Amino acid sequence: MSRVMSRREFVATSAAGAATALLPQAWGATGRLRAGAAKADITAKVGVSLTGTILQIGPARAIHDKLHARCLVLDDGATRVAIVVADVTMVSGEVLEKAKRLAHERTGIPVNRMMFSATHTHAAPRMIGIGTAPVDKEYYEHFCRQIAEAMAQAVKNLAPASVAWGAADVPRFTRNRRWFMKPGSLGPNPFGDTTDQVMMHGRPAKNRVRPSGPVDPEFSFLFVRHADGRPLAALGNYSIHYVGGYGRATVSADYFGLFGPELAKLLGVDKREAAAFVGLMSNGTSGDIGGPGGSYGGMQRLAHTLASRVAKAWPTLTWHDHVPLVMIERVVHLGVRLPNAERIAWANETLKRKLRKGEHRWTRIYAHETLKLAEYPVKAPVKLQALRVGGLGIAAIPNEVYAITGLAIKRESALKATFTIGLANAYYGYLPTPEQHKLGGYTTWPCRSSCLEVQAEPKIRAAVVNLLKQVAEQGQSD
């Protein structure tokens, strides 16, 4: 059993990684729990840009499967919260604030009681305008309207419900994608430096030494059912970046979109009610974690495996119809790694000439990123959240968080069951630890998708652990 699993009071587990459920727990007086769930279509039309900072995909040419915004609303009689997971690569804080305002106008839910995140499928729009293509304003407006629509419908669907939560180790798919490489095997990085010790994906494999960090194989879930026992919704959380293997410029929700339908099928949800069952799959702490080889078949296998863990746990779960709901958010202002005058001069000179022999193939991309990063403010307002649902704690961080950070948050959390949702409420790029910054590699190179100060990770981690402590204490006093 893993170090994280051993902290918890589980009643059903096995060496094979069977799903687990928490022992019953009594809380103070709360109202009868109500829950509602819904989803809205946010599929990008053919022609909408899928380009990011590095992946120059271009406009969408085909739709393999639809994208959705999935929403779960919980209400304990005193507090109402909304969790939204959207099938996009990332979303800016500005776009999400607009979506939250629209949702508030339609539902009355306070914007600080809304937790939004992107799945990080790489076959969807980057809702932040960090690519080289112009922002598609029409799609952005559609996205915000559909977020509000999903939340409004979820509120309309509120009904008496109960919740349960648990976790299972699913190590089959997780692998650290940052590798120490043999000395002398790495060429210069895009800035011409030769100090990097690690490489993303570690290619060629013959030069790999060892992974640069751990993985978190734990699949965590929150399950919601109707008062009569029918499945209503499920929120899953797993730490792999994505599966991938998409057709060129083809839109897909990746395995995140397959989880809900697969779970409904395994639970035997009536076909007439399957459309009303909502399965949200959030991205965990996967900044340095890859998944199985990319293919549509791989997406299906992963979704089926995770859904089967939840379905297997169903008979063993302990259900609660009176649980405290507590959500707290805090903004921490962190430094941005702005380029100095020398780096800006390098970028301008680089963009005026052709790529030289021996230079990194992304040199011009990072020169462009340098000039864009130079336009950023000195400080970034990073929004962090913690949500308590009974004995479960959920943290939300607007970054691509490394597994080592997620493991530390679980270990230090005041709530025995805890998981972290990444890419939440905004996007501030990768979040390497200070030690990982020293090792270099793609996820540490300064750009708009890796922009925060070197000490950002310990500051964010400490703030999140403190928020989890606060929601734990407030829940006990209810």
RODO-2510 file (C-alpha; in nm, 4 decimals, decimal comma):
residues 478
     n   res          X          Y          Z
     1     m     0,0000     0,0000     0,0000
     2     s     0,1317     0,3439    -0,0881
     3     r     0,2398     0,6054     0,1635
     4     v    -0,0676     0,8163     0,0866
     5     m    -0,3123     0,5286     0,1120
     6     s    -0,1842     0,4264     0,4545
     7     r    -0,2976     0,7569     0,6070
     8     r    -0,6597     0,6903     0,5406
     9     e    -0,9298     0,4935     0,7225
    10     f    -1,0342     0,2626     0,4430
    11     v    -1,2641    -0,0342     0,4851
    12     a    -1,2309    -0,2127     0,1532
    13     t    -0,8938    -0,2517    -0,0132
    14     s    -0,6655    -0,5086    -0,1714
    15     a    -0,3124    -0,5352    -0,2992
    16     a    -0,4537    -0,5274    -0,6489
    17     g    -0,5687    -0,1696    -0,5971
    18     a    -0,9393    -0,2258    -0,5393
    19     a    -1,1383     0,0904    -0,4702
    20     t    -1,1733     0,2021    -0,1112
    21     a    -1,4357     0,3750     0,1009
    22     l    -1,4059     0,5791     0,4169
    23     l    -1,5464     0,4723     0,7518
    24     p    -1,8624     0,6499     0,8692
    25     q    -1,8166     0,9838     1,0407
    26     a    -2,0543     1,2095     1,2298
    27     w    -2,0736     1,5841     1,1626
    28     g    -2,2580     1,8739     1,3143
    29     a    -2,6047     1,9741     1,2053
    30     t    -2,6417     2,0396     0,8339
    31     g    -2,9408     2,0412     0,6074
    32     r    -3,0467     1,7529     0,3858
    33     l    -2,8012     1,7412     0,0984
    34     r    -2,9298     1,8223    -0,2469
    35     a    -2,7414     1,7784    -0,5713
    36     g    -2,7901     1,8529    -0,9372
    37     a    -2,5765     1,7880    -1,2421
    38     a    -2,5803     1,8823    -1,6085
    39     k    -2,3551     1,9237    -1,9080
    40     a    -2,3480     2,1588    -2,2047
    41     d    -2,1930     2,1143    -2,5478
    42     i    -1,8817     2,3312    -2,6005
    43     t    -1,7557     2,1542    -2,9127
    44     a    -1,5309     2,3768    -3,1199
    45     k    -1,6453     2,4176    -3,4772
    46     v    -1,4188     2,3309    -3,7675
    47     g    -1,1939     2,6309    -3,8161
    48     v    -1,1471     2,7223    -3,4484
    49     s    -0,7761     2,7375    -3,3622
    50     l    -0,6199     2,4550    -3,1597
    51     t    -0,2722     2,6100    -3,1605
    52     g    -0,0782     2,6531    -2,8375
    53     t     0,2653     2,7838    -2,7452
    54     i     0,4569     2,4795    -2,8699
    55     l     0,2055     2,2667    -3,0593
    56     q     0,1340     2,4524    -3,3814
    57     i    -0,1789     2,2511    -3,4636
    58     g    -0,3673     2,5153    -3,6587
    59     p    -0,7451     2,5287    -3,7025
    60     a    -0,9680     2,2302    -3,6257
    61     r    -1,0337     2,0214    -3,9348
    62     a    -1,2534     1,7433    -3,7954
    63     i    -1,4539     1,6448    -3,4863
    64     h    -1,3816     1,2980    -3,3453
    65     d    -1,5974     1,3379    -3,0325
    66     k    -1,7771     1,6271    -2,8678
    67     l    -1,6451     1,8578    -2,5976
    68     h    -1,8568     1,9380    -2,2920
    69     a    -1,8678     2,1534    -1,9825
    70     r    -1,9875     1,9306    -1,6982
    71     c    -2,1285     2,0777    -1,3800
    72     l    -2,2098     1,9402    -1,0353
    73     v    -2,3958     2,1604    -0,7853
    74     l    -2,4170     2,0650    -0,4166
    75     d    -2,6343     2,2326    -0,1507
    76     d    -2,6394     2,1521     0,2223
    77     g    -2,9135     2,4010     0,3072
    78     a    -2,6678     2,6739     0,4074
    79     t    -2,4033     2,6645     0,1347
    80     r    -2,4338     2,6027    -0,2366
    81     v    -2,1240     2,5218    -0,4439
    82     a    -2,0641     2,4434    -0,8096
    83     i    -1,7865     2,2352    -0,9654
    84     v    -1,7350     2,2696    -1,3407
    85     v    -1,4918     2,0681    -1,5522
    86     a    -1,4574     2,1704    -1,9171
    87     d    -1,3043     1,9807    -2,2086
    88     v    -1,0529     2,2470    -2,3102
    89     t    -0,6741     2,2644    -2,2802
    90     m    -0,6598     2,5595    -2,0426
    91     v    -0,8635     2,8711    -1,9622
    92     s    -0,7543     3,2204    -1,8643
    93     g    -0,8769     3,3809    -1,5453
    94     e    -1,0384     3,6589    -1,7485
    95     v    -1,2484     3,4143    -1,9518
    96     l    -1,3514     3,2210    -1,6425
    97     e    -1,4449     3,5353    -1,4502
    98     k    -1,6794     3,6280    -1,7330
    99     a    -1,8262     3,2768    -1,7336
   100     k    -1,8690     3,2946    -1,3553
   101     r    -2,0487     3,6286    -1,3753
   102     l    -2,2892     3,4923    -1,6349
   103     a    -2,3478     3,1823    -1,4235
   104     h    -2,4046     3,3931    -1,1125
   105     e    -2,6633     3,6042    -1,2950
   106     r    -2,8540     3,2891    -1,3892
   107     t    -2,8177     3,0907    -1,0663
   108     g    -2,7386     3,3289    -0,7809
   109     i    -2,4434     3,1116    -0,6759
   110     p    -2,1641     3,3410    -0,5510
   111     v    -1,8618     3,3441    -0,7808
   112     n    -1,6392     3,2464    -0,4875
   113     r    -1,8411     2,9255    -0,4524
   114     m    -1,7567     2,8108    -0,8044
   115     m    -1,4627     2,5809    -0,8851
   116     f    -1,3741     2,5657    -1,2557
   117     s    -1,1072     2,3565    -1,4250
   118     a    -0,9898     2,2489    -1,7686
   119     t    -0,9263     1,8819    -1,8471
   120     h    -0,6178     1,9662    -2,0542
   121     t    -0,7092     1,7568    -2,3534
   122     h    -0,4673     1,8706    -2,6247
   123     a    -0,7293     1,8329    -2,8982
   124     a    -0,9359     2,1348    -2,7917
   125     p    -0,8999     2,5144    -2,7913
   126     r    -0,6561     2,6913    -2,5603
   127     m    -0,8926     2,9398    -2,3964
   128     i    -0,6214     3,1860    -2,3069
   129     g    -0,4863     3,3260    -2,6325
   130     i    -0,1292     3,2089    -2,5772
   131     g    -0,0971     3,0598    -2,9235
   132     t     0,0088     3,2449    -3,2351
   133     a    -0,3405     3,2510    -3,3864
   134     p    -0,5886     3,5346    -3,3177
   135     v    -0,8378     3,4803    -3,0345
   136     d    -1,1666     3,3385    -3,1638
   137     k    -1,4027     3,5784    -2,9852
   138     e    -1,7155     3,4043    -3,1128
   139     y    -1,6064     3,0715    -2,9612
   140     y    -1,5021     3,2374    -2,6354
   141     e    -1,8492     3,3922    -2,6028
   142     h    -2,0118     3,0581    -2,6795
   143     f    -1,7941     2,8896    -2,4185
   144     c    -1,8977     3,1343    -2,1460
   145     r    -2,2669     3,1072    -2,2314
   146     q    -2,2531     2,7276    -2,2226
   147     i    -2,0782     2,7269    -1,8853
   148     a    -2,3642     2,9349    -1,7482
   149     e    -2,6163     2,7065    -1,9178
   150     a    -2,4669     2,3936    -1,7599
   151     m    -2,4734     2,5494    -1,4143
   152     a    -2,8270     2,6817    -1,4545
   153     q    -2,9498     2,3390    -1,5608
   154     a    -2,7660     2,1725    -1,2707
   155     v    -2,9400     2,4082    -1,0268
   156     k    -3,2720     2,3316    -1,1901
   157     n    -3,1989     1,9602    -1,1385
   158     l    -3,1291     1,9947    -0,7627
   159     a    -3,2900     1,7101    -0,5701
   160     p    -3,2332     1,5185    -0,2440
   161     a    -2,9111     1,3204    -0,2714
   162     s    -2,6314     1,1496    -0,0822
   163     v    -2,2556     1,1391    -0,1404
   164     a    -1,9674     0,8992    -0,0900
   165     w    -1,5988     0,9208    -0,1683
   166     g    -1,3049     0,6895    -0,2029
   167     a    -0,9855     0,6144    -0,3894
   168     a    -0,7972     0,3377    -0,5641
   169     d    -0,4381     0,2933    -0,6714
   170     v    -0,4235     0,2586    -1,0510
   171     p    -0,0488     0,2540    -1,1272
   172     r    -0,0792     0,0895    -1,4670
   173     f    -0,1025     0,4165    -1,6591
   174     t     0,1181     0,6607    -1,4675
   175     r     0,4813     0,7318    -1,5508
   176     n     0,7057     1,0293    -1,4870
   177     r     0,7839     1,1930    -1,8192
   178     r     1,0916     1,3895    -1,7033
   179     w     1,4116     1,1834    -1,7221
   180     f     1,7658     1,2343    -1,6049
   181     m     1,9794     1,1793    -1,9127
   182     k     2,3350     1,0533    -1,9506
   183     p     2,5928     1,3300    -1,9097
   184     g     2,6783     1,4861    -2,2412
   185     s     2,3723     1,3457    -2,4195
   186     l     2,1720     1,6692    -2,4093
   187     g     2,2297     1,9467    -2,6575
   188     p     2,1628     2,3155    -2,5906
   189     n     1,8143     2,4201    -2,4835
   190     p     1,6230     2,6870    -2,6830
   191     f     1,8194     2,9645    -2,5104
   192     g     2,1533     2,8044    -2,5972
   193     d     2,2248     2,6890    -2,2414
   194     t     2,3775     2,3452    -2,1762
   195     t     2,3003     2,3170    -1,8048
   196     d     1,9851     2,1013    -1,8294
   197     q     2,0072     1,7603    -1,6623
   198     v     1,6622     1,6270    -1,7536
   199     m     1,4606     1,5939    -2,0704
   200     m     1,0897     1,5587    -2,1336
   201     h     1,0112     1,2004    -2,2418
   202     g     1,3848     1,1153    -2,2333
   203     r     1,4563     1,0511    -2,5998
   204     p     1,6336     0,8495    -2,7174
   205     a     1,5493     0,5948    -2,4498
   206     k     1,9027     0,4538    -2,4502
   207     n     2,0234     0,7764    -2,2858
   208     r     1,7778     0,7639    -1,9955
   209     v     1,9126     0,7251    -1,6432
   210     r     1,6081     0,7507    -1,4142
   211     p     1,2861     0,9532    -1,3743
   212     s     1,3312     1,2905    -1,2080
   213     g     1,0432     1,2470    -0,9636
   214     p     0,7640     1,0237    -0,8299
   215     v     0,4181     0,9508    -0,9649
   216     d     0,0819     0,9541    -0,7871
   217     p    -0,1133     0,6457    -0,8986
   218     e    -0,4189     0,7261    -0,6873
   219     f    -0,7531     0,7678    -0,8606
   220     s    -0,9869     0,9614    -0,6297
   221     f    -1,3598     1,0065    -0,6707
   222     l    -1,6684     1,1707    -0,5267
   223     f    -1,9903     0,9838    -0,6012
   224     v    -2,3419     1,1310    -0,5866
   225     r    -2,6677     0,9383    -0,5978
   226     h    -3,0363     1,0261    -0,5834
   227     a    -3,2343     0,9694    -0,2638
   228     d    -3,3749     0,6495    -0,4153
   229     g    -3,0237     0,5170    -0,4881
   230     r    -2,9995     0,5911    -0,8601
   231     p    -2,6577     0,7225    -0,9755
   232     l    -2,6639     1,0993    -1,0268
   233     a    -2,3038     1,2087    -1,0884
   234     a    -1,9396     1,1277    -1,0216
   235     l    -1,6295     1,3461    -1,0023
   236     g    -1,3040     1,1625    -1,0733
   237     n    -0,9471     1,2867    -1,0367
   238     y    -0,6402     1,1200    -1,1870
   239     s    -0,2880     1,2434    -1,2474
   240     i    -0,1866     1,1811    -1,6054
   241     h    -0,1395     1,4638    -1,8499
   242     y    -0,3641     1,3209    -2,1236
   243     v    -0,3611     1,0166    -2,3528
   244     g    -0,3310     1,1814    -2,6948
   245     g    -0,2785     1,0171    -3,0314
   246     y    -0,5340     1,2392    -3,2027
   247     g    -0,5759     1,2686    -3,5745
   248     r    -0,4139     1,5844    -3,7077
   249     a    -0,6193     1,8909    -3,6091
   250     t    -0,9020     1,6673    -3,4858
   251     v    -1,1144     1,7725    -3,1871
   252     s    -1,1438     1,5229    -2,9000
   253     a    -1,2192     1,5296    -2,5263
   254     d    -0,9614     1,2514    -2,4711
   255     y    -1,0350     1,0017    -2,1907
   256     f    -1,1875     1,2786    -1,9776
   257     g    -1,4969     1,2725    -2,1974
   258     l    -1,5257     0,8940    -2,2033
   259     f    -1,5280     0,8427    -1,8261
   260     g    -1,8921     0,9381    -1,7636
   261     p    -2,0544     0,7266    -2,0377
   262     e    -1,8318     0,4321    -1,9461
   263     l    -1,9277     0,4561    -1,5793
   264     a    -2,2979     0,4834    -1,6611
   265     k    -2,2709     0,1685    -1,8694
   266     l    -2,0872    -0,0255    -1,5971
   267     l    -2,3428     0,0801    -1,3350
   268     g    -2,6259    -0,0327    -1,5558
   269     v    -2,7836     0,3120    -1,5738
   270     d    -3,1045     0,2937    -1,7756
   271     k    -3,0525     0,4232    -2,1292
   272     r    -3,3302     0,6773    -2,0780
   273     e    -3,1441     0,8168    -1,7755
   274     a    -2,7880     0,7789    -1,9026
   275     a    -2,7952     1,1226    -2,0628
   276     a    -2,8828     1,2779    -1,7255
   277     f    -2,5953     1,1050    -1,5446
   278     v    -2,2893     1,3322    -1,5436
   279     g    -1,9372     1,2001    -1,5046
   280     l    -1,6789     1,4732    -1,4466
   281     m    -1,3129     1,3753    -1,4843
   282     s    -1,0683     1,6365    -1,3553
   283     n    -0,6948     1,6550    -1,4187
   284     g    -0,4911     1,6024    -1,1036
   285     t    -0,1240     1,6778    -1,0412
   286     s     0,0069     1,5651    -1,3781
   287     g     0,2577     1,8358    -1,4709
   288     d     0,5368     1,5791    -1,4946
   289     i     0,3245     1,2657    -1,5426
   290     g     0,2540     1,1022    -1,8768
   291     g     0,0082     0,8306    -1,9629
   292     p    -0,0226     0,5294    -2,1935
   293     g     0,0754     0,5463    -2,5574
   294     g    -0,1506     0,7844    -2,7426
   295     s    -0,4469     0,6404    -2,9324
   296     y    -0,8239     0,6546    -2,9245
   297     g    -0,8165     0,2934    -2,8084
   298     g    -0,5843     0,3940    -2,5246
   299     m    -0,8324     0,6606    -2,4162
   300     q    -1,1100     0,4024    -2,4057
   301     r    -0,9011     0,1544    -2,2043
   302     l    -0,8053     0,4170    -1,9480
   303     a    -1,1624     0,5459    -1,9118
   304     h    -1,2916     0,1905    -1,8720
   305     t    -1,0306     0,1037    -1,6090
   306     l    -1,1050     0,4093    -1,3965
   307     a    -1,4811     0,3713    -1,4322
   308     s    -1,4558     0,0065    -1,3311
   309     r    -1,2804     0,1073    -1,0071
   310     v    -1,5736     0,3298    -0,9149
   311     a    -1,8311     0,0719    -1,0215
   312     k    -1,6543    -0,1935    -0,8133
   313     a    -1,6623     0,0348    -0,5103
   314     w    -2,0347     0,1105    -0,5410
   315     p    -2,1583    -0,1718    -0,3109
   316     t    -1,8970    -0,0932    -0,0410
   317     l    -1,9336     0,2846    -0,0194
   318     t    -2,0618     0,4609     0,2910
   319     w    -2,3222     0,7171     0,1873
   320     h    -2,4003     1,0470     0,3609
   321     d    -2,7076     1,2641     0,3099
   322     h    -2,6034     1,5287     0,5658
   323     v    -2,2521     1,6641     0,5099
   324     p    -2,0953     2,0074     0,5602
   325     l    -2,0022     2,2030     0,2483
   326     v    -1,7264     2,4611     0,2964
   327     m    -1,5388     2,6458     0,0229
   328     i    -1,2667     2,9064     0,0739
   329     e    -1,0571     3,0833    -0,1868
   330     r    -0,7524     3,3019    -0,1548
   331     v    -0,5443     3,5018    -0,4006
   332     v    -0,1670     3,4954    -0,3553
   333     h     0,0474     3,7378    -0,5529
   334     l     0,3543     3,5663    -0,6962
   335     g     0,6450     3,6953    -0,8985
   336     v     0,6724     3,6402    -1,2727
   337     r     1,0037     3,5354    -1,4302
   338     l     1,0255     3,8337    -1,6613
   339     p     1,3095     3,8339    -1,9156
   340     n     1,5937     4,0790    -1,8628
   341     a     1,7225     4,3210    -2,1243
   342     e     1,9832     4,0737    -2,2481
   343     r     1,7245     3,7995    -2,3020
   344     i     1,4926     4,0427    -2,4836
   345     a     1,7766     4,1513    -2,7122
   346     w     1,8499     3,7839    -2,7841
   347     a     1,4856     3,7242    -2,8724
   348     n     1,4669     4,0194    -3,1117
   349     e     1,7894     3,9168    -3,2864
   350     t     1,6804     3,5514    -3,3089
   351     l     1,3496     3,6353    -3,4747
   352     k     1,5268     3,8387    -3,7440
   353     r     1,7321     3,5447    -3,8707
   354     k     1,6953     3,1825    -3,9710
   355     l     1,7533     2,8931    -3,7322
   356     r     2,1231     2,8063    -3,7171
   357     k     2,2727     2,4600    -3,7362
   358     g     2,2901     2,2996    -3,3921
   359     e     2,0250     2,5261    -3,2369
   360     h     1,7233     2,3760    -3,0626
   361     r     1,4267     2,3368    -3,2966
   362     w     1,2144     2,5484    -3,0605
   363     t     1,4586     2,8397    -3,0411
   364     r     1,2412     3,0740    -3,2461
   365     i     0,9299     2,9702    -3,0516
   366     y     1,0972     3,0618    -2,7234
   367     a     1,2236     3,3869    -2,8685
   368     h     0,8630     3,4741    -2,9490
   369     e     0,7578     3,3596    -2,6002
   370     t     1,0244     3,5779    -2,4437
   371     l     0,8791     3,8908    -2,6009
   372     k     0,5262     3,7924    -2,4977
   373     l     0,6380     3,7159    -2,1426
   374     a     0,8052     4,0573    -2,1250
   375     e     0,4565     4,2121    -2,1476
   376     y     0,3396     4,0371    -1,8281
   377     p     0,3034     4,2277    -1,4994
   378     v     0,5649     4,1816    -1,2291
   379     k     0,3187     3,9934    -1,0067
   380     a     0,0502     3,7371    -1,0921
   381     p    -0,2730     3,7081    -0,8865
   382     v    -0,2930     3,3314    -0,8366
   383     k    -0,6330     3,2111    -0,7116
   384     l    -0,6337     2,9040    -0,4879
   385     q    -0,9342     2,7180    -0,3495
   386     a    -1,0212     2,4467    -0,1004
   387     l    -1,3573     2,2714    -0,0859
   388     r    -1,4806     2,0382     0,1840
   389     v    -1,7545     1,7850     0,1115
   390     g    -1,8011     1,5974     0,4363
   391     g    -1,4725     1,4171     0,5011
   392     l    -1,3324     1,4895     0,1556
   393     g    -1,1054     1,7828     0,0772
   394     i    -1,0562     1,9147    -0,2753
   395     a    -0,7848     2,1673    -0,3548
   396     a    -0,7792     2,3725    -0,6752
   397     i    -0,4602     2,5217    -0,8246
   398     p    -0,4328     2,7138    -1,1577
   399     n    -0,1201     2,5308    -1,2712
   400     e     0,0138     2,2125    -1,4210
   401     v     0,1223     2,0753    -1,0839
   402     y     0,3929     1,8113    -1,0382
   403     a     0,3065     1,4809    -0,8700
   404     i     0,5449     1,5462    -0,5809
   405     t     0,3392     1,8540    -0,4889
   406     g     0,0118     1,6651    -0,5019
   407     l     0,1535     1,3909    -0,2803
   408     a     0,2752     1,6496    -0,0290
   409     i    -0,0665     1,8181    -0,0170
   410     k    -0,2339     1,4830     0,0537
   411     r     0,0200     1,4050     0,3235
   412     e    -0,0147     1,7447     0,4932
   413     s    -0,3912     1,7924     0,4519
   414     a    -0,6095     1,8200     0,7603
   415     l    -0,8645     1,5992     0,5825
   416     k    -0,7811     1,2315     0,5484
   417     a    -0,9221     1,2087     0,1964
   418     t    -0,7829     1,4826    -0,0276
   419     f    -0,7077     1,5379    -0,3929
   420     t    -0,5957     1,8350    -0,6012
   421     i    -0,7503     1,9609    -0,9231
   422     g    -0,5001     2,1292    -1,1529
   423     l    -0,5600     2,3889    -1,4260
   424     a    -0,8316     2,5413    -1,2082
   425     n    -0,9796     2,8930    -1,2182
   426     a    -0,7035     3,0326    -1,4432
   427     y    -0,3780     2,9227    -1,6052
   428     y    -0,0279     3,0094    -1,4845
   429     g     0,1660     2,7275    -1,6487
   430     y     0,3808     2,4557    -1,5004
   431     l     0,4632     2,4560    -1,1300
   432     p     0,8051     2,2920    -1,0804
   433     t     0,9485     2,2724    -0,7318
   434     p     1,2651     2,4783    -0,6727
   435     e     1,4640     2,1530    -0,6919
   436     q     1,3100     2,0683    -1,0297
   437     h     1,3853     2,4187    -1,1568
   438     k     1,7543     2,3463    -1,0992
   439     l     1,7328     2,0397    -1,3221
   440     g     1,6005     2,2365    -1,6189
   441     g     1,3989     2,0798    -1,8983
   442     y     1,0970     2,1904    -2,0997
   443     t     0,8572     2,2493    -1,8093
   444     t     1,1011     2,4919    -1,6440
   445     w     1,1990     2,7050    -1,9442
   446     p     1,0618     3,0616    -1,9016
   447     c     0,7603     3,1259    -2,1238
   448     r     0,3900     3,1966    -2,0845
   449     s     0,3280     2,8318    -1,9947
   450     s     0,6004     2,8320    -1,7272
   451     c     0,6108     3,1842    -1,5936
   452     l     0,5934     3,1917    -1,2128
   453     e     0,8842     3,2596    -0,9780
   454     v     1,1108     2,9718    -0,8744
   455     q     0,9677     2,9766    -0,5188
   456     a     0,6050     2,9636    -0,6383
   457     e     0,5539     2,5939    -0,5603
   458     p     0,6331     2,6022    -0,1854
   459     k     0,4273     2,9198    -0,1470
   460     i     0,1269     2,7710    -0,3273
   461     r     0,1561     2,4398    -0,1457
   462     a     0,1685     2,6061     0,1963
   463     a    -0,1304     2,8269     0,1114
   464     v    -0,3373     2,5308    -0,0109
   465     v    -0,2579     2,3221     0,2969
   466     n    -0,3663     2,6169     0,5111
   467     l    -0,6937     2,6484     0,3184
   468     l    -0,7607     2,2771     0,3690
   469     k    -0,7020     2,3268     0,7401
   470     q    -0,9520     2,6117     0,7447
   471     v    -1,2275     2,4186     0,5648
   472     a    -1,1667     2,1214     0,7948
   473     e    -1,2055     2,3389     1,1033
   474     q    -1,5134     2,5200     0,9699
   475     g    -1,6790     2,1927     0,8766
   476     q    -1,6323     2,0618     1,2299
   477     s    -1,8028     2,3678     1,3794
   478     d    -2,1152     2,3398     1,1662
***
